[in-house]
């Protein structure tokens, strides 16, 4: 079990048999604490942060990537700044020197989620702040007919919550397989459509099964993660 104490970090779920941990981070960090996180960044990440015009976005970018490096350092036992992160041809970040450890990051507004896989499984994670967007237009683009029909029959105040839950599940899957929006069959991705309870859903891609798990469905935000399928396991929530 990986133990890490940081005021902005909390491990929210552990899947021991899969070798996967899920972390959540608070990104509204200021002053000396933010400066320490900036010191953790690579030169490329520092340059990227400086491109962000909005000060709040810049600070949250620094916090998200600095905290990610702190979490990763607990698994690879080297200093956060020394961790080398590269990208696949489709842009998925990977650890250059620790290919048995996979990770994924998603951040939205003042929080982020981090998935760490330390037994070689690919993972993807997505979180979204529930907000006012053109749900109707996006739903037609990303939902298949049965998913769209369910969505259309929901009460308006539930529609928004369910939209973001279904969206994060699809996004977690395409991030796990490493294609992002290069994946052209987003409507075909199966998701959990249960309103009151959450359950995992399995999709197949290139002969492998990928399991998507809704982590959070609520009026403030939604989050889901996806992993390469393994044997059935139990989750411990902390």
C-alpha positions as CSV (number, residue, x, y, z in Angstrom):
1,X,0.0,0.0,0.0
2,X,1.3,3.4,-1.0
3,X,1.2,5.9,1.8
4,X,1.4,9.6,1.0
5,X,0.5,12.6,3.1
6,X,-0.1,15.9,1.5
7,X,-2.8,18.5,2.5
8,X,-4.0,18.8,-1.1
9,X,-4.1,15.0,-1.8
10,X,-6.4,12.2,-0.8
11,X,-6.5,8.6,-2.0
12,X,-10.2,7.9,-2.5
13,X,-10.2,4.3,-3.9
14,X,-7.8,1.3,-3.9
15,X,-8.3,-1.7,-6.1
16,X,-5.6,-4.0,-4.7
17,X,-6.1,-7.0,-7.0
18,X,-5.9,-4.8,-10.0
19,X,-3.0,-2.7,-8.7
20,X,-4.8,0.6,-9.2
21,X,-5.2,3.6,-6.9
22,X,-7.4,6.6,-7.4
23,X,-6.3,10.0,-6.0
24,X,-8.1,13.3,-5.8
25,X,-6.4,16.7,-5.5
26,X,-7.5,20.1,-4.5
27,X,-6.0,22.7,-6.9
28,X,-6.6,26.0,-5.2
29,X,-3.1,26.2,-3.8
30,X,-1.4,29.6,-3.2
31,X,1.8,31.2,-1.9
32,X,4.7,29.1,-0.8
33,X,2.7,25.9,-1.3
34,X,2.2,26.8,-5.0
35,X,5.9,27.7,-5.4
36,X,6.9,24.3,-4.1
37,X,4.7,22.6,-6.7
38,X,6.1,24.8,-9.4
39,X,9.6,23.6,-8.4
40,X,8.4,20.0,-9.1
41,X,7.6,20.8,-12.7
42,X,9.7,20.0,-15.7
43,X,11.0,22.8,-17.9
44,X,8.4,21.9,-20.5
45,X,5.6,22.0,-18.0
46,X,6.8,25.4,-16.7
47,X,6.8,26.8,-20.2
48,X,3.3,25.4,-20.8
49,X,2.0,27.0,-17.6
50,X,3.3,30.4,-18.7
51,X,1.3,30.2,-21.9
52,X,-1.9,30.3,-19.9
53,X,-3.2,33.9,-19.8
54,X,-5.7,33.4,-17.1
55,X,-3.9,33.5,-13.7
56,X,-6.3,31.1,-12.0
57,X,-5.9,28.6,-14.8
58,X,-2.2,28.9,-14.7
59,X,-2.1,28.3,-10.9
60,X,-4.4,25.3,-11.2
61,X,-2.3,23.9,-14.0
62,X,0.8,24.2,-11.8
63,X,-1.0,22.6,-8.9
64,X,-2.4,19.7,-11.0
65,X,0.9,18.7,-12.6
66,X,3.0,19.4,-9.5
67,X,0.6,17.2,-7.4
68,X,0.7,14.5,-10.1
69,X,4.4,14.4,-9.8
70,X,4.3,14.1,-6.0
71,X,1.9,11.2,-6.3
72,X,4.1,9.5,-9.0
73,X,7.2,9.9,-6.8
74,X,5.6,7.8,-4.1
75,X,5.4,4.9,-6.6
76,X,8.8,5.3,-8.3
77,X,10.7,6.6,-5.2
78,X,12.6,9.4,-6.9
79,X,12.2,13.1,-6.6
80,X,9.1,14.6,-8.4
81,X,11.2,16.9,-10.6
82,X,13.4,14.0,-11.7
83,X,10.5,12.0,-13.1
84,X,10.7,11.8,-16.9
85,X,7.3,11.9,-18.7
86,X,7.0,11.4,-22.4
87,X,4.0,10.9,-24.7
88,X,2.8,8.2,-27.1
89,X,2.2,9.1,-30.8
90,X,-1.4,9.9,-29.9
91,X,-0.4,12.1,-27.0
92,X,-1.0,9.9,-23.9
93,X,1.5,10.7,-21.2
94,X,3.7,7.8,-20.0
95,X,6.6,7.4,-17.6
96,X,9.7,7.1,-19.7
97,X,11.7,4.9,-17.3
98,X,9.0,2.9,-15.5
99,X,6.9,1.3,-18.2
100,X,5.1,-1.1,-15.8
101,X,3.5,1.9,-14.1
102,X,0.7,3.7,-15.9
103,X,-1.1,6.8,-14.9
104,X,-3.7,9.3,-16.1
105,X,-4.7,12.8,-15.0
106,X,-7.8,14.8,-15.4
107,X,-8.5,18.2,-13.9
108,X,-11.5,20.5,-13.9
109,X,-11.8,23.9,-12.2
110,X,-10.5,23.5,-8.6
111,X,-9.9,19.7,-8.4
112,X,-8.2,16.9,-10.2
113,X,-8.3,13.1,-10.3
114,X,-5.3,10.8,-10.8
115,X,-5.3,7.1,-11.7
116,X,-2.2,5.1,-10.9
117,X,-1.7,1.6,-12.2
118,X,1.3,-0.2,-10.7
119,X,0.8,-3.7,-12.2
120,X,1.0,-2.9,-15.9
121,X,-2.6,-2.1,-16.7
122,X,-3.4,0.8,-18.9
123,X,-5.8,3.3,-17.3
124,X,-7.7,6.4,-18.2
125,X,-9.6,8.9,-16.0
126,X,-11.9,11.9,-16.6
127,X,-13.6,14.4,-14.4
128,X,-15.9,17.2,-15.3
129,X,-17.5,20.1,-13.4
130,X,-21.3,19.9,-13.9
131,X,-22.1,23.2,-15.7
132,X,-24.3,24.8,-18.3
133,X,-23.4,23.8,-21.8
134,X,-25.3,22.9,-24.9
135,X,-26.1,19.4,-23.7
136,X,-28.6,18.7,-26.5
137,X,-26.1,19.3,-29.2
138,X,-23.3,17.4,-27.6
139,X,-25.7,14.5,-26.6
140,X,-26.6,14.0,-30.3
141,X,-22.9,13.8,-31.1
142,X,-21.7,11.4,-28.4
143,X,-24.6,9.2,-27.5
144,X,-26.0,6.2,-29.4
145,X,-29.8,6.1,-30.0
146,X,-30.6,4.1,-26.8
147,X,-28.4,6.3,-24.7
148,X,-29.9,9.5,-26.3
149,X,-33.4,8.2,-25.7
150,X,-32.7,7.6,-22.0
151,X,-31.2,11.0,-21.7
152,X,-34.1,12.8,-23.4
153,X,-36.7,11.2,-21.0
154,X,-34.9,12.4,-17.9
155,X,-36.1,15.4,-15.9
156,X,-34.2,18.6,-16.9
157,X,-32.4,18.9,-13.6
158,X,-31.2,15.2,-13.9
159,X,-30.3,15.5,-17.5
160,X,-27.3,17.7,-16.8
161,X,-25.9,15.3,-14.1
162,X,-26.4,12.2,-16.3
163,X,-24.9,13.9,-19.3
164,X,-21.6,14.5,-17.5
165,X,-21.6,11.1,-16.0
166,X,-22.0,9.4,-19.4
167,X,-19.5,11.8,-20.9
168,X,-16.8,11.1,-18.4
169,X,-17.2,7.4,-18.9
170,X,-16.7,7.7,-22.6
171,X,-13.8,10.0,-22.1
172,X,-12.1,7.7,-19.6
173,X,-12.3,4.8,-22.1
174,X,-10.8,6.7,-25.0
175,X,-8.0,8.0,-22.7
176,X,-7.3,4.5,-21.4
177,X,-6.9,3.0,-24.8
178,X,-4.6,5.9,-25.6
179,X,-6.3,7.4,-28.6
180,X,-8.2,10.4,-27.2
181,X,-10.5,11.9,-29.8
182,X,-8.7,10.1,-32.6
183,X,-11.1,7.3,-31.6
184,X,-14.0,7.8,-34.1
185,X,-16.6,5.5,-32.6
186,X,-17.5,7.4,-29.5
187,X,-21.2,6.7,-29.9
188,X,-20.5,2.9,-29.7
189,X,-18.9,3.2,-26.3
190,X,-21.1,1.5,-23.7
191,X,-21.7,3.4,-20.4
192,X,-23.6,2.9,-17.2
193,X,-27.0,4.6,-17.5
194,X,-28.3,3.8,-14.1
195,X,-29.5,7.0,-12.3
196,X,-29.6,5.9,-8.7
197,X,-26.7,3.4,-8.5
198,X,-23.5,3.0,-10.4
199,X,-22.1,-0.1,-11.9
200,X,-19.1,-0.9,-14.2
201,X,-19.5,-1.4,-17.9
202,X,-17.2,-3.4,-20.2
203,X,-16.2,-2.4,-23.8
204,X,-14.0,-4.3,-26.2
205,X,-11.2,-2.8,-28.3
206,X,-8.5,-4.7,-30.3
207,X,-9.4,-8.0,-28.6
208,X,-9.1,-6.6,-25.1
209,X,-11.8,-5.8,-22.6
210,X,-11.8,-2.5,-20.9
211,X,-13.9,-1.8,-17.8
212,X,-15.2,1.7,-17.1
213,X,-16.2,2.6,-13.5
214,X,-18.2,5.7,-12.5
215,X,-16.5,7.2,-9.5
216,X,-18.8,10.2,-8.8
217,X,-22.2,11.2,-10.0
218,X,-23.5,14.4,-8.5
219,X,-24.8,17.9,-9.0
220,X,-21.3,19.4,-8.7
221,X,-19.1,17.1,-10.7
222,X,-18.7,13.7,-12.3
223,X,-15.7,11.4,-12.5
224,X,-15.1,8.0,-14.1
225,X,-12.0,5.8,-14.8
226,X,-11.3,2.9,-17.1
227,X,-8.8,0.0,-17.0
228,X,-7.7,-3.0,-18.9
229,X,-9.9,-5.9,-17.7
230,X,-8.6,-8.4,-15.2
231,X,-10.2,-10.8,-12.7
232,X,-13.1,-9.6,-10.6
233,X,-12.0,-7.5,-7.7
234,X,-13.3,-5.5,-4.7
235,X,-12.7,-1.9,-4.1
236,X,-11.7,-0.4,-0.8
237,X,-12.7,3.3,-0.5
238,X,-10.9,5.6,1.8
